[in-house]
Amino acid sequence: MRKRQPDLLILFCVMALLGIGIVMVYSSSAIRCLENYNDSYYFLKRQVIWALIGTVAMLAASKFDYWHYKRLAPLGLIACFLLLALVIVPGIGRVSHGARRSIGLGAMGVNPSEFAKLAFVIYFATELARRKDKVQKLVTGLGPFLALLAGACLLIMLQPDLGTAVSLAGSCGLMIIAAGARVSQIVLLAAAGVPLLAHFIFNEEYRRRRFLAFIDPWADPGGAGYHIIQALYALGSGGLFGVGLGRGRQKFLYLPEAHTDFIFAITGEELGFIGCTAIIALFFFLAWRGYRVAINAPDATACLLATGVTSMITVQALINIGVVTASLPITGIPLPFISYGGSSLLFLMTGIGILLNVSKYCQE
């Protein structure tokens, strides 16, 4: 295959999102950092470090030819399940806000579920391409993939982390469709999963309260509906052009998780409708370029890798923005490249590196 220049528009788009993220992480977290750590740059410094590490990982992955993942995919999947199992073990997994989602590495932690997203993209891409003649068979073709996906989602749910489980299932489902599975089968599987999802939501008190708050946040404005109400206040206060960068009020300890899950609300308050539209446009542009790489990929493995990485980012962004705008029930999931979070940023940047490598071999 003839090697070309990577898709630089993807690179520029990601760097723009990353730059916006670094600025907004500082703007949304400075007050909290000053109060809790006596250092307004506490989260900013860590985000910059992770951004540099992620950039190195992206450049390395862009140089690593995609077909070599065929040998590494099974090892990555095994490591994924081991880490997902370890993180729920008391004494190993770190507890934060009642959830056990990260494994400590010195002053920083790594979230295994973020690694799981990338590990599943690589494994599904290589194995679905190898078994593409069996993909339309539900039991013998898709059965093993669905069993692995269900096992990973169950382990993620035990942390508990419903949002990441849904994000993982969504991106893998899009890969299965791209591999040639019958859409009717996927629709039936999704419909069969609705009762199970409802069970997970209503079987836990806090999830049930969050779902009911999504329907009517004002029924519990000081409890389950608080996040949604404060996020809507932030978005509504921004108007068309925003109140100005750094001048938002909701980050003064009104809106919880202002620098992580709800950073889009602070962005809307400070940069307004125009700023939010620019971010959404960047994600749409990234999705278009990513799926374009998949369409023009030289083989099935490359196509599915590009589809998986693009879907991983797109689905996560849609869920986060949907939650912040009260279009979806509250679930904790970061906005790609913008929210504070080291392991999320690292594996997203690695995924972009894989996408850039595939783009070098596009047939155009």
C-alpha positions in Angstrom: 0.0 0.0 0.0 1.1 3.5 -0.8 1.6 5.7 2.3 0.4 9.2 2.2 0.3 12.2 4.6 -2.1 11.6 7.5 -5.3 13.5 7.6 -4.0 16.8 9.1 -7.6 18.2 9.4 -8.3 15.6 12.0 -5.1 16.6 13.8 -6.0 20.3 13.7 -9.5 19.6 14.9 -8.3 17.6 17.9 -5.7 20.2 18.8 -8.4 22.9 18.7 -10.6 20.8 21.1 -7.6 20.1 23.3 -6.7 23.8 23.5 -10.3 24.8 24.3 -10.3 22.1 27.0 -7.1 23.3 28.7 -8.5 26.8 28.8 -11.9 25.7 30.2 -10.4 23.3 32.7 -8.5 26.2 34.2 -11.5 28.6 34.1 -13.9 26.1 35.6 -11.6 24.7 38.3 -9.5 27.6 39.6 -11.9 28.6 42.4 -12.2 25.0 43.6 -8.5 24.4 43.4 -7.8 27.6 45.4 -10.1 26.5 48.1 -9.1 22.8 48.3 -5.4 22.9 47.3 -4.4 26.6 47.8 -3.3 26.5 44.2 -5.6 27.8 41.4 -3.4 26.0 38.8 -3.7 22.5 40.5 -5.9 20.9 37.9 -4.5 22.9 35.0 -0.9 21.6 35.6 -2.1 18.0 35.7 -4.2 18.5 32.6 -1.3 20.0 30.7 0.9 17.1 31.8 -1.6 14.5 30.6 -2.1 16.5 27.3 1.7 16.2 26.7 1.7 12.5 27.5 -1.3 12.0 25.3 0.3 13.9 22.4 3.4 11.7 22.6 1.1 8.6 22.6 -0.8 10.0 19.6 2.4 10.6 17.6 3.7 7.1 18.5 0.4 5.4 17.5 0.3 7.4 14.3 3.7 5.8 13.4 2.6 2.3 14.4 1.1 0.6 11.3 -2.5 -0.5 12.1 -2.1 -4.1 10.9 0.2 -4.9 13.8 -2.7 -4.7 16.1 -3.9 -8.1 14.9 -1.2 -9.7 17.2 -1.7 -7.3 20.1 -5.5 -7.2 20.2 -6.0 -10.4 22.3 -3.4 -9.3 24.8 -5.1 -5.9 25.1 -8.5 -7.5 25.8 -7.0 -9.8 28.5 -5.4 -6.8 30.1 -8.7 -4.9 29.9 -10.6 -7.6 31.8 -7.9 -7.9 34.4 -7.9 -4.2 35.1 -11.7 -4.0 35.2 -11.7 -6.8 37.7 -8.9 -5.3 39.8 -10.5 -1.9 40.1 -13.5 -3.2 42.0 -11.3 -4.9 44.5 -11.2 -3.0 47.8 -7.8 -1.6 48.5 -6.8 -1.5 44.9 -9.5 0.6 43.3 -9.8 4.2 44.4 -13.1 5.3 45.8 -14.4 8.7 44.6 -18.0 10.0 45.0 -19.1 6.5 46.0 -17.7 4.8 42.9 -14.6 2.7 42.5 -13.3 3.6 39.0 -9.6 4.2 39.0 -6.4 2.4 40.1 -3.8 4.6 41.8 -0.4 5.2 40.2 1.4 7.6 42.6 -0.2 11.0 42.5 -2.3 10.1 39.4 -4.8 7.4 38.7 -5.7 5.4 35.6 -9.4 4.6 34.8 -9.5 1.0 33.4 -12.9 1.6 31.7 -11.2 4.3 29.5 -8.6 1.7 28.5 -11.5 -0.8 27.9 -13.0 1.4 25.2 -9.8 1.5 23.2 -9.0 -2.2 23.8 -12.5 -3.2 22.6 -12.2 -1.0 19.5 -8.9 -2.7 18.5 -10.1 -6.3 19.3 -13.5 -5.9 17.6 -11.8 -4.3 14.5 -9.3 -7.1 14.1 -11.7 -10.0 14.9 -14.7 -8.7 13.0 -12.6 -8.3 9.9 -11.2 -11.8 10.3 -14.7 -13.3 10.7 -16.6 -11.0 8.3 -18.2 -14.0 6.6 -19.9 -15.0 9.8 -21.1 -11.6 11.1 -24.6 -12.0 9.8 -25.1 -15.1 12.0 -26.4 -14.1 15.3 -25.3 -17.0 17.5 -22.2 -18.4 15.9 -21.0 -15.0 14.4 -22.0 -12.2 16.8 -22.5 -14.4 19.9 -18.8 -14.4 21.1 -18.5 -10.7 20.6 -21.7 -9.9 22.4 -20.7 -12.2 25.3 -17.3 -10.3 25.7 -19.1 -7.0 25.5 -21.7 -8.0 28.1 -18.9 -9.2 30.4 -17.0 -5.9 30.2 -20.2 -3.8 30.6 -21.1 -5.9 33.7 -17.7 -5.2 35.3 -18.0 -1.5 34.5 -21.5 -1.5 36.0 -20.1 -2.9 39.2 -17.9 0.2 39.7 -20.7 1.5 39.2 -20.5 3.4 35.9 -23.6 3.2 33.7 -22.6 6.0 31.3 -19.4 4.4 30.3 -21.1 1.0 29.9 -23.6 2.6 27.5 -20.9 4.4 25.7 -18.9 1.2 25.2 -21.9 -0.7 24.0 -22.9 2.1 21.6 -19.5 2.4 19.9 -19.1 -1.4 19.6 -22.7 -1.7 18.2 -21.8 0.8 15.5 -18.7 -1.2 14.7 -20.8 -4.4 14.4 -23.1 -2.7 12.0 -20.2 -1.4 9.9 -18.8 -5.0 9.8 -21.9 -6.1 7.9 -24.3 -7.3 10.6 -28.0 -7.1 9.9 -29.4 -3.9 11.3 -32.6 -5.8 12.2 -30.6 -8.0 14.5 -28.9 -5.1 16.2 -32.3 -3.4 16.7 -33.8 -6.5 18.2 -30.7 -6.9 20.5 -31.0 -3.2 21.6 -34.8 -3.7 22.2 -34.0 -6.8 24.3 -31.5 -4.7 26.3 -34.0 -2.0 27.2 -35.6 -4.1 30.1 -32.1 -4.9 31.4 -31.2 -1.2 31.3 -34.4 -0.3 33.1 -33.5 -2.9 35.8 -30.1 -1.3 36.4 -31.7 2.2 36.5 -34.6 1.4 38.9 -32.8 -1.2 41.0 -30.5 1.4 42.5 -32.0 4.3 44.5 -29.6 7.0 43.2 -30.1 6.0 39.6 -33.9 6.0 40.0 -33.7 9.4 41.6 -31.6 10.7 38.7 -33.9 9.3 36.1 -37.0 10.9 37.8 -35.0 14.1 38.1 -34.4 14.1 34.4 -38.2 13.9 33.9 -38.9 16.7 36.4 -35.8 18.2 38.0 -37.9 20.8 39.9 -39.5 18.0 41.9 -36.3 17.7 43.9 -34.4 20.9 43.2 -32.0 20.5 46.2 -31.3 16.8 45.6 -31.3 14.7 42.4 -32.4 17.6 40.3 -29.7 20.0 41.5 -27.1 19.2 38.8 -29.5 19.6 36.0 -31.0 22.9 37.3 -27.6 24.4 37.9 -26.3 23.3 34.5 -29.4 24.9 32.8 -28.8 28.1 34.8 -25.3 28.2 33.5 -26.3 27.6 29.9 -29.2 30.1 30.1 -27.0 32.8 31.6 -24.6 32.7 28.8 -27.0 33.9 26.1 -25.6 34.4 22.7 -22.0 35.5 23.4 -21.5 34.4 27.0 -20.7 36.5 30.1 -17.0 36.4 29.2 -14.2 33.9 29.7 -13.4 33.5 33.4 -16.5 35.5 34.5 -18.9 32.6 35.0 -20.7 32.3 38.4 -21.8 28.7 38.5 -18.2 27.5 39.0 -18.2 29.3 42.4 -19.2 25.9 44.0 -22.8 26.1 42.7 -22.4 23.5 39.9 -20.8 20.2 41.0 -18.2 18.6 38.7 -17.8 21.9 36.8 -14.4 20.9 35.4 -15.3 17.3 34.5 -18.8 16.1 33.6 -20.4 19.5 33.4 -17.7 21.6 31.8 -19.9 22.1 28.8 -22.3 24.1 31.0 -19.5 26.4 32.2 -18.4 26.8 28.5 -22.0 27.8 27.6 -22.1 30.3 30.5 -18.8 32.0 29.6 -18.6 31.6 25.8 -22.4 31.5 25.1 -24.3 29.8 22.4 -21.6 30.7 19.9 -18.9 28.9 21.9 -21.0 25.8 22.4 -21.9 25.8 18.7 -18.2 26.0 17.8 -17.4 23.0 20.0 -20.3 20.9 18.6 -19.2 21.9 15.1 -15.7 20.6 15.9 -17.1 17.3 17.0 -19.3 17.0 13.9 -16.3 17.8 11.7 -14.1 15.2 13.5 -16.9 12.6 13.1 -17.2 13.5 9.4 -13.4 13.2 8.8 -13.2 10.0 10.9 -16.0 8.2 9.1 -14.6 9.5 5.8 -11.3 7.7 6.7 -13.3 4.5 7.4 -15.1 4.7 4.0 -11.8 5.1 2.1 -9.8 2.6 4.2 -7.8 0.0 2.3 -9.2 -3.1 4.1 -11.8 -4.2 6.6 -9.5 -4.0 9.7 -8.6 -0.4 8.8 -12.2 0.5 8.2 -13.4 -0.9 11.5 -10.5 0.7 13.4 -11.4 4.1 12.0 -15.1 3.4 12.6 -14.5 2.3 16.2 -12.3 5.3 17.2 -14.6 7.8 15.6 -17.7 6.2 17.2 -16.0 6.0 20.6 -15.4 9.8 20.6 -18.8 10.7 19.0 -21.0 8.6 21.2 -19.2 9.9 24.3 -19.6 13.5 23.2 -23.3 13.0 22.4 -24.0 11.5 25.8 -22.1 14.2 27.7 -23.7 17.1 25.8 -27.1 15.4 26.1 -26.7 15.1 29.9 -25.6 18.8 30.3 -28.5 20.1 28.2 -31.0 17.9 30.1 -31.7 15.9 26.9 -30.5 12.6 28.6 -30.6 11.4 32.3 -27.6 12.3 34.4 -24.6 10.0 34.1 -21.0 10.7 34.8 -19.1 10.7 31.5 -16.5 13.3 30.4 -16.6 15.5 27.3 -13.8 14.2 25.0 -10.6 16.3 24.9 -12.3 19.1 27.0 -13.2 17.7 30.4 -10.5 17.2 33.1 -9.3 13.6 33.2 -5.9 12.1 32.5 -6.6 8.6 31.5 -9.6 9.6 29.4 -7.4 12.1 27.5 -4.5 9.6 27.2 -6.6 6.8 25.5 -8.5 9.2 23.4 -5.3 10.7 22.0 -4.0 7.2 21.4 -7.1 6.4 19.5 -6.6 9.5 17.4 -3.1 8.3 16.6 -4.5 5.1 15.3 -7.0 7.0 13.2 -4.2 9.1 11.7 -2.2 6.0 10.9 -5.2 4.5 9.0 -5.6 7.8 7.1 -2.1 7.4 5.7 -3.3 4.5 3.6 -6.7 5.8 2.5 -7.5 5.0 -1.2 -7.9 8.6 -2.5 
